[in-house]
């Protein structure tokens, strides 16, 4: 192998190593067309698809479940391959990453793998040119063209790598934020619960009633802050439904106008956004609320806030400037203000957690980071354009849902009814355990309490008349999920309610949404607790 061949081989090895590093997988492989390779079945489909081909879990995919690479010692579960196809349609091979455990790639990792594939294709094209007899002018042009393509790919790779670094840093902050929010939600549930009990025992003219209302108001404000932390950290329990974005915006106007103030005129333009989006309604409302509050703060002397919806089709050119998006149909939410606008420096840091241009007491710096986290979790993206002195426009892209039926607006909540059934309450925090026990007994239930999973198991061994288990999700030692697994064989059909502040992973999230299982978001009110218990018992 000559010097040129050695350089090309080193370049290919470097690109494969970079793919493995960026995608955080143990294996990266370059499979060339016509050569036998371990991932041939995956590679063929990647080339046929002409785009990044991802298999989250090969063992559950009928196309690959019986392949030796899946069933054998290599035990491959995850595959992602970028096809290496020339402009004239010739398939040169694939660049792929693999793992022994099921997983997914972030949008930034997917984009980085595509860019690396394009850069790798340039190197392979150069090798092809140098192997074929050709005139010096042709070879020179090939080298120039290849260098230009490499430069473009390198710039795009640098952008994608920078985005990935930011995401990794944000994930570290997110894990901390999620833990803090979980502990804080226990405290808030206690504060808000006892505030409710105190208010229930006061006459409307009681002079202490105003003081209790202020405590409750402060608790509600803190609860919204923890909600932002959880949404930003993507640890919030979410229940996606099919939503009509026009309906969501319309239903929020009554709440928005007092929050925005009379100095700001709110204009709603509902375009052709007839297609539904699949997302958690509370989170979509939080995105709109945060953007509206951000616009209000940019217009301290008044102005116009415009909220607009429309359908939009994104193509390959559109998504080059939005690395979080993929081509296809989307529903667009645009929120525009006539405020002070932002400098390019502020725009560059806009979605960083805890970054704010407001006074210390004026904001948490989580509003825009929360918007970014929620939208990315729904598979969408956020764009911003702003000019100092001329205002700001946010564009939020939600993927259009495949199904057509939109969610039915939930009926107005009815007052909680009590009962005489037996509830096992499992909660590690003593003060919260005492509050919840008192509330449930107030509804007429018999309550057996446990501070951990071991105590709860002993209660079930001693009492066969237990109707429902109300347990915290996270506890020292065995948590709520481990407890319910231990009870699965002994008490089939047991009604279960998890008290959740956040979820640590997708597996936990799915477990919480199984039939016969419900959950309470912390912090919860006494009324919500009563309704949830009654609802699951009546199923």
GIHUCOR-V572681 format. One line per field, one symbol per residue. ss: DSSP state (~ for helix, > for strand, _ for the rest). burial: # if it has 24 or more other C-alpha atoms within 12 Angstrom, else .. Layout:
# GIHUCOR-V572681
ss->???
burial->???
This chain:
# GIHUCOR-V572681
ss->__~~~~~~~~~~~~~~~~~~~~~___>>>>>>_______~~~~~~~~~~___>>>__~~~_______~~~~______>>>>>>>>_____>>>>>>>>>_______~~~~~~~~~~~~~~~~~~~~~~~~~____~~~~~~~~~~~~~~~~~~~~~~~~~~~~~~~~~~~~~~~~~~~~~~~~~~~~~~~~~~~~~~~~~________~~~~~~~~~~~~~~~~~~~~~~~~~_______>>>_~~~~~~~~~~~~~~~~___>>>>>>>______>>>_~~~~~~~~~~~~~~~~~_____>>>>>>>>>>>>_~~~~________>>>>>>>>>>______~~~~~___________~~~____~~~~~~~~~~~___>>>>>>>___>>>>>>>>>>_____________________>>>>>___~~~~~~~~~~~~~___>>>>>__~~~~~~~~~~_____>>>>>_______~~~~~~~~_______>>>>>>_____~~~~~~~____>>>>>____~~~~~~~~~~~~__
burial->.......#..##..######.############....##########..##########....#..#.##....############....##########.##########################..............#...#..##..##.##..##.##..#..##.###.###.#################.#............##.##..##.############################..##..##..##..#####.#..###########################...##########.#....#..######.##############....#..########......#######################....###########....##.........###.#########..##########.#.##########.##.##.....##########..#######..#......###########...##.##...######################..
